[in-house]
Amino acid sequence: MSDMLTIGGHTFQSRFILGSGKFSLEIMKAVIEHGEAEIVTLALRRANTGGEENILDYIPKEITLLPNTSGARNAEEAVRIARLSRELGCGDFVKLEVIHDSKYLLPDNYETIKATEILAKEGFIVMPYMYPDLYAARSLVNAGAAAVMPLGAPIGSNKGLSTKDFIQILVDEINLPIIVDAGIGRPSQACEAMEMGVDAIMCNTAIATANDVALMAKAFKQAIEAGRAAYLAGLGRVLNFKAEASSPLTGFLED
């Protein structure tokens, strides 16, 4: 059965999006290979054209680049960063991040909606990082977003699905790919999110802070695939107030 992830008219087999912000360039390629990610984020400040340490040299050519607007504090700065990334040849995808709170690093949904509207009109495939709020998500849809990327927990925290109930609302109500971004700390949490029906997982810190980053990337790949399969299969029902025997309670042996 074909089960592809489609974002902005582009299709992908993998539902694992790898954040690259915390990896050394030397291990980047190994992590991509073990995780079999097809989309990798790219902080524009690491794409130093002409420099000795250029992250683009460590990402295979077949990988889709997802430049982010990390560092943008308002819509104006985010739009400027996105335009610059396209000028540098990073393509039309952009992960929109607008954060001006330095303590909690929560995304500014209002500024994100403004930037999404501008960039979508310019032909960008906009994937906005957002706090999981239904009204904001609907506004992002109307602004032309290609996907919605709610946080599971504060970025870099590895706390998991702290916003699980609100992400489920987006899954149920928003007709765009829902990609959980930020907070996922364990493969089991990625699997749980996929079982809920989200379309993909983006992960960075949980892998970058593991003892064996390549093996952890593989573990996330497998967990995401398992969660997707479980969602497609349909989870079994839950009994809250009684038990049910696994085998029929008839035909007991008689003395």
Accessible surface in RSA format (square Angstrom, percent):
REM  Atomic radii and reference values for relative SASA: ProtOr
REM  Chains: A
REM  Algorithm: Lee & Richards
REM  Probe-radius: 1.40
REM  Slices: 20
REM RES _ NUM      All-atoms   Total-Side   Main-Chain    Non-polar    All polar
REM                ABS   REL    ABS   REL    ABS   REL    ABS   REL    ABS   REL
RES MET A   1   196.31 101.7 110.24  73.0  86.06 204.9  83.82  71.3 112.48 149.0
RES SER A   2    99.37  84.0  62.81  83.8  36.56  84.2  54.32 115.7  45.05  63.1
RES ASP A   3    42.52  29.8  26.61  26.5  15.91  37.6  15.13  35.6  27.38  27.3
RES MET A   4    78.56  40.7  57.08  37.8  21.48  51.1  45.33  38.5  33.23  44.0
RES LEU A   5     3.83   2.1   2.91   2.1   0.93   2.3   3.80   2.7   0.03   0.1
RES THR A   6    66.56  47.3  56.47  57.2  10.09  24.0  42.63  57.3  23.93  36.2
RES ILE A   7     0.40   0.2   0.00   0.0   0.40   1.0   0.40   0.3   0.00   0.0
RES GLY A   8    40.52  50.0   0.00   N/A  40.52  50.0  20.42  56.1  20.10  45.0
RES GLY A   9    70.59  87.1   0.00   N/A  70.59  87.1  33.72  92.5  36.87  82.6
RES HIS A  10    88.75  48.5  84.44  58.7   4.30  11.0  49.86  51.4  38.88  45.2
RES THR A  11    79.57  56.6  57.55  58.3  22.02  52.5  31.76  42.7  47.81  72.3
RES PHE A  12    11.94   6.0  10.60   6.6   1.35   3.5  11.94   7.2   0.00   0.0
RES GLN A  13   138.44  77.4 119.17  87.1  19.27  45.9  28.30  60.2 110.14  83.5
RES SER A  14    22.91  19.4  11.57  15.4  11.35  26.1  16.89  36.0   6.03   8.4
RES ARG A  15    17.19   7.2  12.42   6.3   4.77  11.4   7.22   9.9   9.97   6.0
RES PHE A  16     4.23   2.1   3.35   2.1   0.88   2.3   3.35   2.0   0.88   2.5
RES ILE A  17     1.10   0.6   1.10   0.8   0.00   0.0   1.10   0.8   0.00   0.0
RES LEU A  18     0.64   0.4   0.64   0.5   0.00   0.0   0.64   0.4   0.00   0.0
RES GLY A  19     0.10   0.1   0.00   N/A   0.10   0.1   0.10   0.3   0.00   0.0
RES SER A  20     0.48   0.4   0.48   0.6   0.00   0.0   0.00   0.0   0.48   0.7
RES GLY A  21    45.41  56.0   0.00   N/A  45.41  56.0  20.68  56.8  24.72  55.4
RES LYS A  22   115.49  56.3  86.45  53.0  29.04  69.1  71.24  64.1  44.25  47.1
RES PHE A  23     5.63   2.8   0.80   0.5   4.83  12.6   2.53   1.5   3.10   8.9
RES SER A  24    56.42  47.7  42.07  56.1  14.35  33.1  44.30  94.3  12.12  17.0
RES LEU A  25    14.35   8.0  12.47   8.9   1.89   4.7  12.47   8.8   1.89   5.1
RES GLU A  26   121.93  70.0  95.14  72.0  26.79  63.8  60.98 117.9  60.95  49.8
RES ILE A  27    61.98  35.3  61.05  45.5   0.93   2.3  61.98  44.6   0.00   0.0
RES MET A  28     0.00   0.0   0.00   0.0   0.00   0.0   0.00   0.0   0.00   0.0
RES LYS A  29   111.45  54.4 111.45  68.4   0.00   0.0  54.21  48.8  57.24  61.0
RES ALA A  30    39.61  36.4  36.25  55.9   3.36   7.6  38.04  53.6   1.57   4.2
RES VAL A  31     0.49   0.3   0.07   0.1   0.43   1.0   0.07   0.1   0.43   1.2
RES ILE A  32     5.22   3.0   5.00   3.7   0.21   0.5   5.09   3.7   0.12   0.3
RES GLU A  33    97.35  55.9  80.18  60.7  17.17  40.9  37.91  73.3  59.45  48.5
RES HIS A  34    79.46  43.4  70.50  49.0   8.96  22.9  48.29  49.8  31.17  36.3
RES GLY A  35     0.54   0.7   0.00   N/A   0.54   0.7   0.31   0.8   0.23   0.5
RES GLU A  36   101.90  58.5  91.08  68.9  10.81  25.7  30.86  59.7  71.04  58.0
RES ALA A  37     4.05   3.7   0.32   0.5   3.73   8.5   0.32   0.5   3.73   9.9
RES GLU A  38    54.43  31.3  53.64  40.6   0.79   1.9  22.31  43.2  32.12  26.2
RES ILE A  39     2.16   1.2   1.96   1.5   0.21   0.5   1.96   1.4   0.21   0.6
RES VAL A  40     0.00   0.0   0.00   0.0   0.00   0.0   0.00   0.0   0.00   0.0
RES THR A  41     2.99   2.1   2.99   3.0   0.00   0.0   0.00   0.0   2.99   4.5
RES LEU A  42     0.00   0.0   0.00   0.0   0.00   0.0   0.00   0.0   0.00   0.0
RES ALA A  43     7.12   6.5   6.15   9.5   0.97   2.2   6.22   8.8   0.90   2.4
RES LEU A  44    23.31  13.0  16.98  12.1   6.33  15.9  16.98  11.9   6.33  17.0
RES ARG A  45   162.91  68.4 137.88  70.3  25.03  59.6  75.26 102.9  87.65  53.1
RES ARG A  46    52.89  22.2  48.37  24.7   4.53  10.8  27.41  37.5  25.48  15.4
RES ALA A  47     6.39   5.9   0.46   0.7   5.92  13.5   0.46   0.7   5.92  15.7
RES ASN A  48    71.56  49.3  65.86  63.6   5.70  13.7  20.24  48.7  51.32  49.6
RES THR A  49    84.93  60.4  58.86  59.7  26.07  62.1  36.65  49.2  48.28  73.0
RES GLY A  50    86.99 107.3   0.00   N/A  86.99 107.3  43.63 119.7  43.36  97.1
RES GLY A  51    37.50  46.2   0.00   N/A  37.50  46.2  23.88  65.5  13.62  30.5
RES GLU A  52   171.82  98.6 139.81 105.8  32.01  76.2  62.12 120.2 109.70  89.6
RES GLU A  53    91.63  52.6  85.54  64.7   6.09  14.5  52.48 101.5  39.15  32.0
RES ASN A  54    14.75  10.2  14.62  14.1   0.12   0.3   1.10   2.7  13.64  13.2
RES ILE A  55     0.10   0.1   0.07   0.1   0.03   0.1   0.07   0.0   0.03   0.1
RES LEU A  56    39.51  22.0  35.81  25.6   3.70   9.3  36.16  25.4   3.35   9.0
RES ASP A  57   106.31  74.5  71.09  70.8  35.21  83.3  25.14  59.2  81.17  80.9
RES TYR A  58    61.20  28.6  56.44  32.1   4.76  12.4  37.25  28.0  23.95  29.5
RES ILE A  59     9.06   5.2   1.76   1.3   7.30  17.6   2.55   1.8   6.52  17.7
RES PRO A  60    29.93  21.8  15.42  14.1  14.51  52.7  27.64  22.8   2.29  14.2
RES LYS A  61   186.62  91.0 156.80  96.2  29.83  71.0 119.43 107.5  67.19  71.6
RES GLU A  62   143.34  82.3 109.11  82.5  34.23  81.5  69.33 134.1  74.01  60.4
RES ILE A  63    18.79  10.7   8.41   6.3  10.37  25.0   8.44   6.1  10.34  28.1
RES THR A  64    35.34  25.1  29.68  30.1   5.66  13.5  14.76  19.8  20.58  31.1
RES LEU A  65    33.54  18.7  28.60  20.5   4.94  12.4  28.60  20.1   4.94  13.3
RES LEU A  66     0.00   0.0   0.00   0.0   0.00   0.0   0.00   0.0   0.00   0.0
RES PRO A  67     0.70   0.5   0.70   0.6   0.00   0.0   0.70   0.6   0.00   0.0
RES ASN A  68    15.15  10.5  13.27  12.8   1.88   4.5   0.06   0.1  15.09  14.6
RES THR A  69     0.21   0.2   0.21   0.2   0.00   0.0   0.21   0.3   0.00   0.0
RES SER A  70    34.38  29.0  23.56  31.4  10.81  24.9   6.47  13.8  27.91  39.1
RES GLY A  71    61.06  75.3   0.00   N/A  61.06  75.3  35.97  98.7  25.08  56.2
RES ALA A  72     1.22   1.1   0.00   0.0   1.22   2.8   0.27   0.4   0.95   2.5
RES ARG A  73   144.79  60.8 141.49  72.1   3.30   7.9  46.05  62.9  98.74  59.8
RES ASN A  74    53.86  37.1  53.86  52.0   0.00   0.0  17.09  41.1  36.77  35.5
RES ALA A  75     4.19   3.9   4.17   6.4   0.02   0.0   4.17   5.9   0.02   0.1
RES GLU A  76   126.25  72.5 116.01  87.8  10.24  24.4  44.54  86.2  81.71  66.7
RES GLU A  77    26.33  15.1  26.20  19.8   0.13   0.3  10.83  20.9  15.50  12.7
RES ALA A  78     0.00   0.0   0.00   0.0   0.00   0.0   0.00   0.0   0.00   0.0
RES VAL A  79     6.28   4.1   6.28   5.7   0.00   0.0   6.28   5.5   0.00   0.0
RES ARG A  80   139.76  58.7 138.14  70.4   1.62   3.8  65.86  90.0  73.89  44.8
RES ILE A  81    36.62  20.8  36.13  26.9   0.49   1.2  36.62  26.4   0.00   0.0
RES ALA A  82     0.42   0.4   0.00   0.0   0.42   0.9   0.42   0.6   0.00   0.0
RES ARG A  83   111.58  46.8 109.93  56.0   1.65   3.9  40.59  55.5  70.99  43.0
RES LEU A  84    92.34  51.4  89.07  63.7   3.26   8.2  91.87  64.5   0.46   1.3
RES SER A  85     0.85   0.7   0.85   1.1   0.00   0.0   0.85   1.8   0.00   0.0
RES ARG A  86    76.40  32.1  66.72  34.0   9.69  23.1  26.17  35.8  50.24  30.4
RES GLU A  87   145.17  83.3 113.53  85.9  31.64  75.3  36.30  70.2 108.87  88.9
RES LEU A  88    62.73  34.9  41.22  29.5  21.51  54.1  46.14  32.4  16.60  44.7
RES GLY A  89    63.72  78.6   0.00   N/A  63.72  78.6  33.65  92.3  30.07  67.4
RES CYS A  90     5.49   4.2   0.55   0.6   4.94  11.6   1.59   4.0   3.90   4.2
RES GLY A  91    37.64  46.4   0.00   N/A  37.64  46.4  35.50  97.4   2.14   4.8
RES ASP A  92    62.08  43.5  57.35  57.1   4.73  11.2   5.69  13.4  56.40  56.2
RES PHE A  93    12.36   6.2  12.27   7.6   0.10   0.2  12.27   7.4   0.10   0.3
RES VAL A  94     0.60   0.4   0.60   0.5   0.00   0.0   0.60   0.5   0.00   0.0
RES LYS A  95     3.94   1.9   3.94   2.4   0.00   0.0   0.00   0.0   3.94   4.2
RES LEU A  96     0.00   0.0   0.00   0.0   0.00   0.0   0.00   0.0   0.00   0.0
RES GLU A  97    14.02   8.0  13.61  10.3   0.40   1.0   1.29   2.5  12.73  10.4
RES VAL A  98     0.00   0.0   0.00   0.0   0.00   0.0   0.00   0.0   0.00   0.0
RES ILE A  99    30.73  17.5  22.94  17.1   7.78  18.8  22.94  16.5   7.78  21.1
RES HIS A 100   115.39  63.1  85.43  59.4  29.96  76.6  65.79  67.8  49.60  57.7
RES ASP A 101    51.77  36.3  47.09  46.9   4.68  11.1  23.88  56.2  27.90  27.8
RES SER A 102   107.22  90.6  80.51 107.4  26.71  61.5  47.96 102.1  59.26  83.0
RES LYS A 103   157.82  77.0 127.54  78.3  30.27  72.1  86.26  77.6  71.55  76.2
RES TYR A 104   121.01  56.5 115.42  65.7   5.59  14.6  88.90  66.8  32.11  39.6
RES LEU A 105    71.42  39.8  71.16  50.9   0.26   0.6  71.16  50.0   0.26   0.7
RES LEU A 106    67.30  37.5  62.58  44.8   4.72  11.9  62.58  43.9   4.72  12.7
RES PRO A 107    10.76   7.8   0.00   0.0  10.76  39.1   0.00   0.0  10.76  66.9
RES ASP A 108    29.34  20.5  21.71  21.6   7.63  18.0  12.22  28.8  17.11  17.1
RES ASN A 109    28.30  19.5  23.68  22.9   4.63  11.1  15.21  36.6  13.09  12.7
RES TYR A 110   150.45  70.2 146.04  83.1   4.42  11.5 108.52  81.6  41.93  51.7
RES GLU A 111    27.29  15.7  27.29  20.6   0.00   0.0   5.80  11.2  21.49  17.5
RES THR A 112     0.06   0.0   0.06   0.1   0.00   0.0   0.06   0.1   0.00   0.0
RES ILE A 113    37.69  21.4  37.69  28.1   0.00   0.0  37.69  27.1   0.00   0.0
RES LYS A 114    85.02  41.5  80.93  49.7   4.09   9.7  49.47  44.5  35.55  37.9
RES ALA A 115     0.00   0.0   0.00   0.0   0.00   0.0   0.00   0.0   0.00   0.0
RES THR A 116     0.00   0.0   0.00   0.0   0.00   0.0   0.00   0.0   0.00   0.0
RES GLU A 117    76.91  44.2  76.91  58.2   0.00   0.0  11.23  21.7  65.68  53.6
RES ILE A 118    71.08  40.4  67.94  50.6   3.14   7.6  70.62  50.9   0.46   1.2
RES LEU A 119     0.00   0.0   0.00   0.0   0.00   0.0   0.00   0.0   0.00   0.0
RES ALA A 120    25.43  23.4   9.12  14.1  16.31  37.1   9.68  13.6  15.75  41.7
RES LYS A 121   165.56  80.8 125.30  76.9  40.25  95.8  90.87  81.8  74.69  79.6
RES GLU A 122    61.33  35.2  41.04  31.0  20.29  48.3  35.89  69.4  25.44  20.8
RES GLY A 123    46.18  56.9   0.00   N/A  46.18  56.9  33.40  91.7  12.78  28.6
RES PHE A 124     9.75   4.9   0.00   0.0   9.75  25.4   0.00   0.0   9.75  27.9
RES ILE A 125    23.23  13.2  21.05  15.7   2.18   5.3  23.23  16.7   0.00   0.0
RES VAL A 126     0.26   0.2   0.00   0.0   0.26   0.6   0.00   0.0   0.26   0.7
RES MET A 127     0.00   0.0   0.00   0.0   0.00   0.0   0.00   0.0   0.00   0.0
RES PRO A 128     0.00   0.0   0.00   0.0   0.00   0.0   0.00   0.0   0.00   0.0
RES TYR A 129     0.33   0.2   0.33   0.2   0.00   0.0   0.08   0.1   0.24   0.3
RES MET A 130     0.08   0.0   0.08   0.1   0.00   0.0   0.08   0.1   0.00   0.0
RES TYR A 131    90.81  42.4  90.81  51.7   0.00   0.0  54.07  40.6  36.74  45.3
RES PRO A 132     4.16   3.0   0.00   0.0   4.16  15.1   0.00   0.0   4.16  25.9
RES ASP A 133    53.92  37.8  50.17  49.9   3.75   8.9  14.23  33.5  39.70  39.6
RES LEU A 134    40.64  22.6  34.25  24.5   6.39  16.1  34.25  24.1   6.39  17.2
RES TYR A 135   167.24  78.1 164.08  93.4   3.16   8.2 117.15  88.0  50.09  61.7
RES ALA A 136     9.56   8.8   5.85   9.0   3.70   8.4   9.03  12.7   0.53   1.4
RES ALA A 137     0.00   0.0   0.00   0.0   0.00   0.0   0.00   0.0   0.00   0.0
RES ARG A 138   105.93  44.5 104.74  53.4   1.19   2.8  40.94  55.9  65.00  39.4
RES SER A 139    42.55  36.0  38.38  51.2   4.17   9.6   9.14  19.5  33.41  46.8
RES LEU A 140     0.76   0.4   0.76   0.5   0.00   0.0   0.76   0.5   0.00   0.0
RES VAL A 141    55.71  36.7  45.32  41.0  10.38  25.0  45.32  39.4  10.38  28.2
RES ASN A 142   130.98  90.3  93.55  90.4  37.43  90.1  31.82  76.6  99.17  95.9
RES ALA A 143    13.50  12.4   2.78   4.3  10.72  24.4   8.21  11.6   5.29  14.0
RES GLY A 144    37.91  46.8   0.00   N/A  37.91  46.8  25.22  69.2  12.69  28.4
RES ALA A 145     7.79   7.2   0.00   0.0   7.79  17.7   0.00   0.0   7.79  20.6
RES ALA A 146    14.50  13.3   6.62  10.2   7.89  17.9  12.66  17.8   1.85   4.9
RES ALA A 147     0.00   0.0   0.00   0.0   0.00   0.0   0.00   0.0   0.00   0.0
RES VAL A 148     0.00   0.0   0.00   0.0   0.00   0.0   0.00   0.0   0.00   0.0
RES MET A 149     0.00   0.0   0.00   0.0   0.00   0.0   0.00   0.0   0.00   0.0
RES PRO A 150     0.00   0.0   0.00   0.0   0.00   0.0   0.00   0.0   0.00   0.0
RES LEU A 151     1.71   1.0   1.71   1.2   0.00   0.0   1.71   1.2   0.00   0.0
RES GLY A 152     0.00   0.0   0.00   N/A   0.00   0.0   0.00   0.0   0.00   0.0
RES ALA A 153     0.15   0.1   0.00   0.0   0.15   0.4   0.15   0.2   0.00   0.0
RES PRO A 154    49.05  35.7  48.85  44.5   0.20   0.7  49.05  40.5   0.00   0.0
RES ILE A 155    60.68  34.5  47.76  35.6  12.92  31.1  47.76  34.4  12.92  35.1
RES GLY A 156    31.15  38.4   0.00   N/A  31.15  38.4   9.11  25.0  22.04  49.4
RES SER A 157    39.64  33.5  10.82  14.4  28.82  66.4  21.23  45.2  18.41  25.8
RES ASN A 158    53.00  36.5  38.62  37.3  14.37  34.6  14.85  35.7  38.15  36.9
RES LYS A 159   142.76  69.6 115.56  70.9  27.20  64.8  69.95  63.0  72.81  77.6
RES GLY A 160     0.29   0.4   0.00   N/A   0.29   0.4   0.29   0.8   0.00   0.0
RES LEU A 161    24.69  13.8   5.79   4.1  18.91  47.5   7.08   5.0  17.61  47.4
RES SER A 162    77.71  65.7  36.15  48.2  41.55  95.7  34.55  73.6  43.16  60.5
RES THR A 163    11.65   8.3  10.68  10.8   0.97   2.3  11.65  15.6   0.00   0.0
RES LYS A 164    79.78  38.9  78.93  48.4   0.86   2.0  41.28  37.2  38.51  41.0
RES ASP A 165   105.16  73.7  98.86  98.4   6.30  14.9  26.11  61.4  79.05  78.8
RES PHE A 166   110.22  55.1 109.40  67.8   0.82   2.1 109.48  66.4   0.74   2.1
RES ILE A 167     0.00   0.0   0.00   0.0   0.00   0.0   0.00   0.0   0.00   0.0
RES GLN A 168    56.01  31.3  56.01  40.9   0.00   0.0  33.31  70.9  22.70  17.2
RES ILE A 169    72.58  41.3  71.38  53.2   1.20   2.9  72.58  52.3   0.00   0.0
RES LEU A 170     0.60   0.3   0.60   0.4   0.00   0.0   0.60   0.4   0.00   0.0
RES VAL A 171    30.69  20.2  12.87  11.6  17.82  42.9  13.38  11.6  17.31  46.9
RES ASP A 172    97.33  68.2  61.86  61.6  35.47  83.9  23.05  54.2  74.28  74.1
RES GLU A 173    96.02  55.1  68.81  52.1  27.21  64.8  10.26  19.8  85.76  70.0
RES ILE A 174    13.38   7.6   3.08   2.3  10.30  24.8   4.53   3.3   8.85  24.0
RES ASN A 175   148.54 102.4 126.51 122.3  22.03  53.0  39.69  95.5 108.85 105.2
RES LEU A 176    41.64  23.2  30.40  21.7  11.24  28.3  35.82  25.2   5.82  15.7
RES PRO A 177    22.94  16.7  20.64  18.8   2.30   8.4  22.34  18.4   0.60   3.7
RES ILE A 178     2.72   1.5   2.72   2.0   0.00   0.0   2.72   2.0   0.00   0.0
RES ILE A 179     0.00   0.0   0.00   0.0   0.00   0.0   0.00   0.0   0.00   0.0
RES VAL A 180     0.00   0.0   0.00   0.0   0.00   0.0   0.00   0.0   0.00   0.0
RES ASP A 181     5.77   4.0   5.77   5.7   0.00   0.0   0.00   0.0   5.77   5.8
RES ALA A 182    10.69   9.8   0.00   0.0  10.69  24.3   9.88  13.9   0.81   2.1
RES GLY A 183     5.76   7.1   0.00   N/A   5.76   7.1   0.54   1.5   5.22  11.7
RES ILE A 184     6.14   3.5   0.49   0.4   5.66  13.6   0.49   0.3   5.66  15.3
RES GLY A 185    13.05  16.1   0.00   N/A  13.05  16.1   0.37   1.0  12.68  28.4
RES ARG A 186   157.30  66.0 157.20  80.1   0.09   0.2  31.12  42.5 126.17  76.5
RES PRO A 187    30.38  22.1  30.38  27.7   0.00   0.0  30.38  25.1   0.00   0.0
RES SER A 188    74.99  63.4  60.69  81.0  14.30  33.0  54.74 116.6  20.25  28.4
RES GLN A 189    33.69  18.8  33.32  24.4   0.37   0.9  12.36  26.3  21.33  16.2
RES ALA A 190     0.00   0.0   0.00   0.0   0.00   0.0   0.00   0.0   0.00   0.0
RES CYS A 191    24.87  18.8  24.87  27.7   0.00   0.0   5.22  13.2  19.65  21.2
RES GLU A 192    61.28  35.2  59.82  45.3   1.45   3.5  21.62  41.8  39.65  32.4
RES ALA A 193     0.01   0.0   0.01   0.0   0.00   0.0   0.01   0.0   0.00   0.0
RES MET A 194     0.00   0.0   0.00   0.0   0.00   0.0   0.00   0.0   0.00   0.0
RES GLU A 195    54.75  31.4  48.60  36.8   6.15  14.6   2.83   5.5  51.93  42.4
RES MET A 196    22.50  11.6   8.97   5.9  13.53  32.2  16.36  13.9   6.14   8.1
RES GLY A 197     7.32   9.0   0.00   N/A   7.32   9.0   0.00   0.0   7.32  16.4
RES VAL A 198     0.00   0.0   0.00   0.0   0.00   0.0   0.00   0.0   0.00   0.0
RES ASP A 199    33.59  23.5  33.59  33.4   0.00   0.0   0.00   0.0  33.59  33.5
RES ALA A 200     0.00   0.0   0.00   0.0   0.00   0.0   0.00   0.0   0.00   0.0
RES ILE A 201     0.00   0.0   0.00   0.0   0.00   0.0   0.00   0.0   0.00   0.0
RES MET A 202    12.19   6.3  10.36   6.9   1.83   4.4  10.36   8.8   1.83   2.4
RES CYS A 203     5.15   3.9   0.38   0.4   4.77  11.2   4.77  12.1   0.38   0.4
RES ASN A 204    30.06  20.7  25.76  24.9   4.29  10.3  11.20  27.0  18.85  18.2
RES THR A 205    17.69  12.6  14.97  15.2   2.72   6.5   9.07  12.2   8.61  13.0
RES ALA A 206     6.62   6.1   0.11   0.2   6.52  14.8   1.02   1.4   5.61  14.9
RES ILE A 207     0.00   0.0   0.00   0.0   0.00   0.0   0.00   0.0   0.00   0.0
RES ALA A 208    24.50  22.5   2.22   3.4  22.28  50.7   2.68   3.8  21.81  57.8
RES THR A 209    90.05  64.0  56.44  57.2  33.61  80.1  58.01  77.9  32.04  48.4
RES ALA A 210    23.66  21.8   3.84   5.9  19.82  45.1  13.36  18.8  10.30  27.3
RES ASN A 211   167.48 115.5 125.22 121.0  42.26 101.8  36.85  88.7 130.63 126.3
RES ASP A 212    76.39  53.5  68.35  68.0   8.04  19.0  28.02  65.9  48.37  48.2
RES VAL A 213    25.44  16.7  24.20  21.9   1.24   3.0  24.20  21.0   1.24   3.4
RES ALA A 214    19.01  17.5  18.94  29.2   0.08   0.2  18.94  26.7   0.08   0.2
RES LEU A 215   109.27  60.9 107.84  77.1   1.44   3.6 108.73  76.4   0.54   1.5
RES MET A 216    55.93  29.0  53.53  35.4   2.40   5.7  54.82  46.6   1.11   1.5
RES ALA A 217     0.03   0.0   0.03   0.1   0.00   0.0   0.03   0.0   0.00   0.0
RES LYS A 218    90.94  44.4  90.94  55.8   0.00   0.0  34.31  30.9  56.62  60.3
RES ALA A 219    33.25  30.6  27.68  42.7   5.58  12.7  30.69  43.2   2.57   6.8
RES PHE A 220     0.02   0.0   0.02   0.0   0.00   0.0   0.02   0.0   0.00   0.0
RES LYS A 221    35.37  17.3  34.53  21.2   0.84   2.0  10.30   9.3  25.06  26.7
RES GLN A 222    90.45  50.6  85.69  62.6   4.77  11.4  27.37  58.3  63.08  47.8
RES ALA A 223    14.20  13.1   7.49  11.6   6.71  15.3  13.71  19.3   0.49   1.3
RES ILE A 224     2.68   1.5   2.68   2.0   0.00   0.0   2.68   1.9   0.00   0.0
RES GLU A 225    93.87  53.9  85.79  64.9   8.08  19.2  45.02  87.1  48.85  39.9
RES ALA A 226    54.71  50.3  41.85  64.6  12.86  29.3  50.17  70.6   4.55  12.0
RES GLY A 227     0.00   0.0   0.00   N/A   0.00   0.0   0.00   0.0   0.00   0.0
RES ARG A 228    33.29  14.0  33.29  17.0   0.00   0.0  10.41  14.2  22.88  13.9
RES ALA A 229    58.10  53.4  50.33  77.7   7.78  17.7  54.87  77.3   3.23   8.6
RES ALA A 230    25.72  23.6  17.55  27.1   8.17  18.6  24.92  35.1   0.80   2.1
RES TYR A 231    92.62  43.2  81.98  46.6  10.64  27.7  41.26  31.0  51.36  63.3
RES LEU A 232    76.07  42.4  43.31  31.0  32.76  82.3  46.35  32.6  29.72  80.0
RES ALA A 233    87.47  80.4  45.90  70.8  41.56  94.5  58.08  81.8  29.39  77.9
RES GLY A 234    50.07  61.7   0.00   N/A  50.07  61.7  31.06  85.2  19.01  42.6
RES LEU A 235   113.15  63.0  81.42  58.2  31.73  79.8  84.05  59.0  29.10  78.3
RES GLY A 236    67.33  83.0   0.00   N/A  67.33  83.0  41.90 115.0  25.43  57.0
RES ARG A 237   145.70  61.2 118.07  60.2  27.63  65.8  75.56 103.3  70.14  42.5
RES VAL A 238   120.37  79.2  95.08  86.1  25.29  60.9  98.19  85.3  22.17  60.1
RES LEU A 239    61.96  34.5  36.74  26.3  25.22  63.4  38.21  26.8  23.76  63.9
RES ASN A 240   118.27  81.6  81.57  78.8  36.70  88.4  15.02  36.2 103.25  99.8
RES PHE A 241   195.04  97.6 159.40  98.7  35.64  92.7 166.97 101.2  28.06  80.3
RES LYS A 242   150.07  73.2 124.77  76.6  25.30  60.2  81.48  73.3  68.59  73.1
RES ALA A 243    97.03  89.2  68.06 105.0  28.97  65.9  74.27 104.6  22.76  60.3
RES GLU A 244   114.18  65.6  83.42  63.1  30.76  73.2  33.71  65.2  80.47  65.7
RES ALA A 245    50.26  46.2  18.79  29.0  31.48  71.6  29.70  41.8  20.56  54.5
RES SER A 246   125.18 105.8  78.29 104.5  46.89 108.0  48.82 104.0  76.36 107.0
RES SER A 247    75.92  64.2  69.06  92.2   6.86  15.8  36.78  78.3  39.13  54.8
RES PRO A 248   114.97  83.8  90.45  82.5  24.52  89.1 102.48  84.6  12.49  77.6
RES LEU A 249   128.11  71.3 107.48  76.9  20.63  51.9 107.48  75.5  20.63  55.5
RES THR A 250   110.99  78.9  90.25  91.5  20.74  49.4  74.51 100.1  36.48  55.2
RES GLY A 251    78.71  97.1   0.00   N/A  78.71  97.1  41.84 114.8  36.88  82.6
RES PHE A 252   145.46  72.8 127.47  79.0  17.98  46.8 131.33  79.6  14.13  40.4
RES LEU A 253   181.89 101.3 153.14 109.6  28.76  72.3 155.84 109.4  26.05  70.1
RES GLU A 254   163.91  94.1 128.67  97.3  35.25  83.9  48.06  93.0 115.85  94.6
RES ASP A 255   196.96 138.0 124.45 123.9  72.51 171.5  73.41 172.8 123.55 123.2
END  Absolute sums over single chains surface
CHAIN  1 A    13018.1       9974.8       3043.3       6995.7       6022.4
END  Absolute sums over all chains
TOTAL         13018.1       9974.8       3043.3       6995.7       6022.4
